[in-house]
């Protein structure tokens, strides 16, 4: 049987998209999860937070060190050429050439034993799958919810739980359980360095929170952020939101699990808060998200569910 390798890069939100796409393409087969190609310079670059959840039927692979640096170069070229900025739109043919070239070399470095599964953008695109029983190697972000076997994958992801919750997490969860909570996620920190992404404005958060408060009554507002002091510039103190920051002693997987407890959501343009809302344990939560999603990247296709509310953030 062929093996199906999945390169998991970025933080937990990115990894969940990559895992979901691979599982949709291979619903019954065992996945070979690889973390070694992440960015060592980023705090979350090589983390394995996703395996703190009860995903199943996988092996963890330590990638062979033979020619590893060369493989990383072409792996990252495949990754970069799959997510162009708006300014690169006029160079589409050049980008596709380098994308195809990198795939050929990456395959050559594996002696022609793999078929690379990639994409031409960060969002939904139907990848060509191997038809000759070769091993597959998935490289890309795949930020969309329109997987093959969509309902099956959605049910699988909704059913995942933390495997070993910490006492600190249990204390937070107990304090939030049985309440109607509005979850607010303000992604700062590393996003300040991502000029192509952009950070939603204070105006966006004000309008989004007020939209919720005009629709229903919440027992508590809970703000999740990776920059507690910086979030004061975006979230007005008049809302009296409880703050759970990155320095709370919780892991990323525990924070995401707490975010699933919301009855309503105001999210940033972040895959992390996207998953918190998408995997909510509430039925039909009201989700507000920014438009446009990115400042200097193409609007993702297949990322925003049609029932989510869009509010301008510029």
VEXDREN-2710 file (C-alpha; in Angstrom, 1 decimal):
% VEXDREN-2710
k/r/px/py/pz
1/UNK/0.0/0.0/0.0
2/UNK/1.3/3.5/-0.7
3/UNK/2.1/5.8/2.1
4/UNK/0.6/9.3/2.5
5/UNK/3.1/11.9/3.9
6/UNK/1.7/15.2/5.3
7/UNK/4.0/18.1/5.9
8/UNK/2.5/20.1/8.9
9/UNK/3.8/23.6/9.0
10/UNK/2.9/26.8/10.9
11/UNK/0.7/27.0/14.0
12/UNK/-2.1/24.8/15.2
13/UNK/-4.7/26.5/12.9
14/UNK/-2.6/25.9/9.8
15/UNK/-1.9/22.3/10.8
16/UNK/-5.6/21.6/11.3
17/UNK/-6.3/22.7/7.7
18/UNK/-3.5/20.6/6.4
19/UNK/-4.6/17.5/8.4
20/UNK/-8.2/18.0/7.3
21/UNK/-7.2/18.1/3.6
22/UNK/-5.0/15.0/3.9
23/UNK/-7.7/13.1/5.8
24/UNK/-10.3/14.0/3.2
25/UNK/-8.1/12.6/0.4
26/UNK/-7.3/9.5/2.5
27/UNK/-10.3/8.9/4.8
28/UNK/-9.3/5.3/5.7
29/UNK/-5.5/5.2/5.2
30/UNK/-2.9/5.9/7.8
31/UNK/-1.3/9.3/7.5
32/UNK/2.5/9.9/8.0
33/UNK/2.8/13.2/9.8
34/UNK/6.0/15.2/9.4
35/UNK/6.9/18.4/11.4
36/UNK/10.5/18.8/10.5
37/UNK/9.9/21.3/7.6
38/UNK/8.5/24.0/9.9
39/UNK/10.3/27.3/10.4
40/UNK/12.7/27.1/13.4
41/UNK/12.7/30.9/13.7
42/UNK/9.1/31.1/14.7
43/UNK/7.8/30.1/18.1
44/UNK/5.3/27.7/16.7
45/UNK/7.5/26.6/13.8
46/UNK/8.0/23.0/14.8
47/UNK/5.3/22.4/17.3
48/UNK/3.2/19.3/17.4
49/UNK/0.1/20.7/19.1
50/UNK/-2.3/19.0/16.8
51/UNK/-1.4/15.6/18.2
52/UNK/-2.7/16.7/21.6
53/UNK/-6.1/16.1/20.1
54/UNK/-7.7/12.7/19.6
55/UNK/-7.0/12.5/15.8
56/UNK/-6.5/8.9/14.8
57/UNK/-4.8/6.5/12.4
58/UNK/-1.4/8.2/12.0
59/UNK/2.3/7.7/12.5
60/UNK/4.8/10.4/13.4
61/UNK/7.7/10.5/11.0
62/UNK/11.2/11.8/11.6
63/UNK/12.3/12.8/8.2
64/UNK/15.5/11.3/6.9
65/UNK/18.5/13.7/7.3
66/UNK/20.0/12.6/4.0
67/UNK/19.9/15.7/1.7
68/UNK/17.5/17.3/4.2
69/UNK/18.7/20.9/3.7
70/UNK/18.3/20.6/0.0
71/UNK/14.8/19.0/0.4
72/UNK/13.8/21.8/2.8
73/UNK/14.7/24.4/0.1
74/UNK/12.5/22.9/-2.5
75/UNK/9.8/22.0/0.0
76/UNK/9.6/25.7/1.0
77/UNK/9.7/26.9/-2.6
78/UNK/6.6/24.7/-3.2
79/UNK/5.0/26.2/-0.1
80/UNK/5.8/29.9/-1.0
81/UNK/4.7/29.6/-4.6
82/UNK/1.3/28.3/-3.5
83/UNK/0.4/31.5/-1.6
84/UNK/1.2/34.6/-3.7
85/UNK/0.4/38.2/-2.6
86/UNK/-1.8/40.5/-4.7
87/UNK/1.3/42.2/-6.1
88/UNK/2.5/38.9/-7.6
89/UNK/-0.7/38.4/-9.7
90/UNK/1.0/39.7/-12.8
91/UNK/3.7/37.0/-12.5
92/UNK/1.3/34.0/-12.4
93/UNK/3.1/32.1/-15.2
94/UNK/6.5/32.6/-13.6
95/UNK/5.2/31.5/-10.2
96/UNK/3.6/28.4/-11.7
97/UNK/6.9/27.5/-13.5
98/UNK/8.8/27.7/-10.2
99/UNK/6.1/25.7/-8.4
100/UNK/6.2/22.9/-11.0
101/UNK/10.0/23.0/-11.1
102/UNK/10.2/22.7/-7.3
103/UNK/7.9/19.7/-7.4
104/UNK/9.9/17.9/-10.0
105/UNK/13.2/18.4/-8.0
106/UNK/11.5/17.4/-4.8
107/UNK/10.3/14.3/-6.4
108/UNK/13.7/13.6/-7.9
109/UNK/15.3/13.9/-4.5
110/UNK/13.0/11.1/-3.4
111/UNK/14.1/9.0/-6.4
112/UNK/10.7/9.4/-8.1
113/UNK/8.9/7.4/-5.5
114/UNK/6.4/10.2/-4.5
115/UNK/3.6/12.2/-6.1
116/UNK/3.5/15.7/-4.6
117/UNK/0.0/17.0/-3.6
118/UNK/0.1/20.8/-3.7
119/UNK/-2.1/23.7/-4.7
120/UNK/-2.0/27.0/-6.7
121/UNK/-3.2/29.1/-3.8
122/UNK/-3.8/29.0/0.0
123/UNK/-7.5/28.3/-0.5
124/UNK/-9.7/25.7/-2.3
125/UNK/-8.3/24.1/-5.3
126/UNK/-8.9/20.5/-6.4
127/UNK/-5.5/18.8/-6.3
128/UNK/-4.5/16.1/-8.7
129/UNK/-4.1/12.8/-6.8
130/UNK/-1.7/10.0/-7.6
131/UNK/-3.3/7.3/-9.7
132/UNK/-0.4/4.9/-10.0
133/UNK/-0.2/3.8/-6.3
134/UNK/2.8/6.0/-5.6
135/UNK/3.4/7.4/-2.2
136/UNK/1.9/10.9/-1.8
137/UNK/3.5/13.9/-0.2
138/UNK/1.2/16.8/0.7
139/UNK/2.7/20.3/0.8
140/UNK/0.5/23.4/1.2
141/UNK/-1.9/25.3/3.4
142/UNK/-5.3/24.2/2.0
143/UNK/-7.3/26.8/3.9
144/UNK/-10.8/25.9/3.0
145/UNK/-13.7/23.8/4.3
146/UNK/-14.8/22.3/1.0
147/UNK/-13.1/18.9/1.4
148/UNK/-14.1/15.8/-0.4
149/UNK/-16.1/13.7/2.1
150/UNK/-17.0/17.1/3.7
151/UNK/-19.6/15.9/6.1
152/UNK/-17.5/13.0/7.2
153/UNK/-14.5/15.2/7.8
154/UNK/-16.6/17.8/9.7
155/UNK/-18.0/15.1/12.0
156/UNK/-14.5/13.7/12.6
157/UNK/-13.1/17.1/13.5
158/UNK/-16.0/18.1/15.7
159/UNK/-15.5/14.9/17.7
160/UNK/-11.9/15.5/18.6
161/UNK/-11.0/16.1/22.2
162/UNK/-8.0/16.9/24.2
163/UNK/-6.1/13.8/25.2
164/UNK/-4.4/15.0/28.4
165/UNK/-5.9/18.2/29.7
166/UNK/-3.9/20.0/32.4
167/UNK/-5.4/21.0/35.8
168/UNK/-5.0/24.6/34.7
169/UNK/-7.2/24.0/31.6
170/UNK/-9.8/22.2/33.7
171/UNK/-10.1/25.1/36.0
172/UNK/-10.7/27.5/33.1
173/UNK/-13.2/25.1/31.5
174/UNK/-15.2/24.7/34.7
175/UNK/-15.4/28.5/35.1
176/UNK/-16.8/28.8/31.6
177/UNK/-19.1/25.8/31.4
178/UNK/-22.9/26.3/31.5
179/UNK/-22.6/29.9/30.4
180/UNK/-23.6/31.7/27.2
181/UNK/-20.2/33.1/26.2
182/UNK/-19.2/35.5/23.5
183/UNK/-15.7/34.6/22.4
184/UNK/-13.5/37.4/21.0
185/UNK/-10.1/36.6/19.4
186/UNK/-7.6/39.4/18.8
187/UNK/-4.6/38.1/17.0
188/UNK/-1.6/40.4/17.4
189/UNK/2.0/39.6/18.2
190/UNK/3.4/37.7/15.2
191/UNK/0.6/39.2/12.9
192/UNK/2.2/42.7/13.3
193/UNK/5.1/41.3/11.2
194/UNK/2.8/39.9/8.5
195/UNK/2.1/43.0/6.4
196/UNK/0.2/41.0/3.8
197/UNK/-2.3/39.8/6.5
198/UNK/-3.3/43.0/8.2
199/UNK/-4.8/43.3/11.7
200/UNK/-8.6/44.1/12.0
201/UNK/-9.1/47.6/13.3
202/UNK/-10.7/48.8/16.6
203/UNK/-13.7/49.9/14.5
204/UNK/-14.2/46.3/13.4
205/UNK/-14.1/44.9/16.9
206/UNK/-16.5/47.6/18.2
207/UNK/-19.0/47.0/15.4
208/UNK/-18.7/43.2/15.6
209/UNK/-19.1/43.1/19.4
210/UNK/-22.0/45.5/19.3
211/UNK/-23.7/43.4/16.6
212/UNK/-23.7/40.4/19.0
213/UNK/-24.8/42.4/22.0
214/UNK/-27.7/43.8/20.0
215/UNK/-28.8/40.3/18.9
216/UNK/-28.7/38.4/22.2
217/UNK/-27.7/38.5/25.9
218/UNK/-24.4/36.9/26.9
219/UNK/-23.4/35.8/30.4
220/UNK/-19.8/36.7/29.8
221/UNK/-17.4/38.1/27.1
222/UNK/-14.1/36.3/26.9
223/UNK/-11.1/37.8/25.0
224/UNK/-8.4/35.5/23.8
225/UNK/-5.2/37.2/22.6
226/UNK/-1.5/36.7/22.2
227/UNK/-0.8/40.3/23.3
228/UNK/-2.7/41.3/26.4
229/UNK/-1.3/44.9/26.6
230/UNK/-1.6/45.4/22.9
231/UNK/-5.2/44.3/22.8
232/UNK/-6.2/47.4/24.8
233/UNK/-5.8/49.4/21.5
234/UNK/-8.4/47.2/19.8
235/UNK/-10.9/46.0/22.4
236/UNK/-12.7/48.8/24.3
237/UNK/-12.6/48.3/28.1
238/UNK/-16.3/49.2/28.2
239/UNK/-17.1/45.7/27.1
240/UNK/-15.5/44.3/30.4
241/UNK/-14.2/41.2/28.7
242/UNK/-12.4/38.6/30.7
243/UNK/-8.9/38.1/29.2
244/UNK/-7.2/34.8/28.6
245/UNK/-3.8/35.6/27.1
246/UNK/-1.0/33.5/25.6
247/UNK/0.9/33.7/28.9
248/UNK/-2.0/32.1/30.9
249/UNK/0.0/28.8/31.2
250/UNK/-2.3/27.0/28.7
251/UNK/-1.0/25.3/25.5
252/UNK/-2.3/26.3/22.1
253/UNK/-4.4/23.2/21.9
254/UNK/-6.0/24.0/25.3
255/UNK/-6.7/27.6/24.3
256/UNK/-8.4/26.4/21.1
257/UNK/-10.5/23.9/23.1
258/UNK/-11.7/26.7/25.5
259/UNK/-12.6/28.8/22.4
260/UNK/-14.9/26.0/21.3
261/UNK/-17.2/26.8/24.3
262/UNK/-18.5/29.9/22.7
263/UNK/-22.2/30.6/21.8
264/UNK/-21.0/33.5/19.6
265/UNK/-17.8/34.6/18.1
266/UNK/-15.9/37.7/16.9
267/UNK/-12.8/36.4/15.2
268/UNK/-9.7/37.8/13.7
269/UNK/-8.4/36.9/10.2
270/UNK/-6.6/34.0/11.8
271/UNK/-6.8/30.3/11.1
272/UNK/-6.6/29.7/14.9
273/UNK/-9.8/31.6/15.7
274/UNK/-11.4/30.2/12.5
275/UNK/-11.1/26.7/13.9
276/UNK/-12.3/27.8/17.4
277/UNK/-15.6/29.0/15.7
278/UNK/-15.9/26.2/13.2
279/UNK/-15.5/23.5/15.8
280/UNK/-17.7/25.2/18.3
281/UNK/-19.5/22.9/20.7
282/UNK/-22.6/25.1/20.4
283/UNK/-25.2/24.4/17.7
284/UNK/-25.3/27.1/15.0
285/UNK/-23.2/29.8/16.8
286/UNK/-23.3/33.3/15.4
287/UNK/-19.8/34.0/13.9
288/UNK/-18.6/37.5/12.9
289/UNK/-15.4/37.7/10.8
290/UNK/-13.6/40.6/9.0
291/UNK/-13.9/41.5/5.3
292/UNK/-11.6/41.5/3.4
293/UNK/-9.9/38.6/5.1
294/UNK/-6.4/39.7/4.1
295/UNK/-5.0/43.2/3.3
296/UNK/-2.5/42.2/0.6
297/UNK/-3.4/38.6/-0.3
298/UNK/-6.2/37.3/-2.6
299/UNK/-9.5/36.7/-0.8
300/UNK/-9.6/33.0/0.1
301/UNK/-12.2/31.0/-1.8
302/UNK/-14.0/28.3/0.2
303/UNK/-12.8/29.6/3.6
304/UNK/-15.7/31.6/5.0
305/UNK/-19.0/29.6/5.5
306/UNK/-22.0/31.3/3.9
307/UNK/-23.8/31.7/7.3
308/UNK/-20.9/33.7/8.9
309/UNK/-21.4/37.5/9.2
310/UNK/-18.8/39.7/7.4
311/UNK/-18.0/43.2/8.8
312/UNK/-15.4/45.6/7.2
313/UNK/-12.2/46.0/9.1
314/UNK/-10.5/48.8/7.2
END
